[in-house]
Amino acid sequence: MKDDLNRAPLAEAVASYAAEKVTRFHMPGHKGGAGISKKALEILGRRLFELDITGVEGMDDLLQPTGVIREAQELLACAYGADASYFLINGTSSGLQALILGTCNPGDEIIVPRNMHKSMVSGVILSGARPVFVSPEVDPELGIALGVTREQVAAALDAHPAARAVFLINPTYYGTACNLGPIADLAHARGLPLLIDEAHGPHFYFHEALPPGALTQGADAVAQGAHKILCSLTQSSWLHVKGERIDRGRLQAVLAVLLSTSASYLLLMALDLARLQMVEEGHALLTRTIELAERLRRGVRRLPGLRTFGEEYVGRPGVDGLDPTKVTVSVKGLGLTGQQVELYLRYRHRIQVELSDLYNVLFIVGPGNTEEDVDHLLRALGELVREQAGKKPRAELPPALPPQPRQLLTPREAFFAPAESVPLAQARGRISTETVTCYPPGIPILCPGEEVTPEIIEHIELMKRNGYRIQGPQDGGLTRLRVVKE
Ligand SMILES: Cc1ncc(COP(=O)(O)O)c(C=O)c1O
């Protein structure tokens, strides 16, 4: 198996099918690109369509793999030290949902971080599970959510001895990681699996300067975004399982429910090739990427008014490690918001950040970046700093979150209950059917099934007045909220 790691069996099989010039009487309708419009040819090129096939003879079936897809998945498992791996063509989202549906029945409790990704909320709705929330630590200066601690998970497990699984995020979007080993021991001592949303950590397994991957710290299953940090195509992800705590038969059945029956072979090929790239050159690519990110971090630290955090953060509650390839820059000292800096960089310098919030911009440095990219960015930031010289820094810190409200229904019960949209002020005492999250810190103040308290309404009004981005509700301006009909 180890020798085969230097092959990409699935990508090679699709490429040979395209090379065979088969007369195609199968989907998709473009027949290898012969039927596409001039515009499609001009914009997308022919090659993409030649490789865009479906599960024809010899190309296996993602939902019941026995051939090349199975072989490619076995190589993936081998590369990650997993016992089984699965390709995902509906993003990491589908992996997180599969893990919840694979471990929880309706009414089962599951320990989750309060800032779980919205696809996990969907997983909770689909499964009917009851979330037990653990609140992540929040950095007081940057306003960003960090990891959760062993003590918090222990307290949740003590209070909810019937919980079926512990599901955490590691690393965070901003690249902070926590020590999962002791949390895995806690879960395992109670016979529970530790599941990890490792969307932002598929590279951890290929370089010693990165925090250890969750599978090496005792996690039973992880979902990773191969398209986020590695060089796969957007929407392609994968899922790994280790040990016997996860029922793999059930997981496979769940994946067959969640995934498309027409898997994109372009995405599958990209996954196979991304795994091959990491096996063959992952270490060298990451060494370079880490050096580039450090160059950026050093340059930012020389610019007055900007702040970026690094190794000195390790040791704070919820931070036991750091992904150096993520560079978070606090722009409060310039008297600007992160969103303003994002627009400045995009339209003045043709630089696009990964994300921005009220205080920060986040840069993800990847294998595709160069020294020129970093220097271009540093010059742009330098120009901005000079333009902003003498401006008053923004001093405010994110207001403390209101107390977590009572959960009166499960998210699934709230989702399916008859609902109505009411003015926010009239939502007091009602049950929300929506999630409401302000950025920063990206921790929901309301989840479906929770009671809308006066403190929550007051907090939302305050956040709106102060220009925080609010996500989740159908009414983006949040003048109204969808609540369960009385
Ligand atoms: C922490 C986290 N988990 C899960 C996801 C979902 O991943 P995908 O977009 O691949 O479905 C994201 C997306 O950004 C994420 O940030």
The ligand as an ORCA input file, in Angstrom:
! r2SCAN-3c Opt
* xyz 0 1
  C     -14.959     25.488     10.946
  C     -15.682     25.098      9.689
  N     -16.307     23.913      9.635
  C     -16.980     23.518      8.537
  C     -17.054     24.300      7.426
  C     -17.845     23.829      6.226
  O     -17.008     23.448      5.192
  P     -17.481     23.411      3.661
  O     -17.579     24.830      3.211
  O     -16.371     22.644      2.989
  O     -18.756     22.683      3.583
  C     -16.420     25.553      7.430
  C     -16.506     26.438      6.262
  O     -15.906     27.471      6.167
  C     -15.710     25.955      8.594
  O     -15.095     27.148      8.661
*
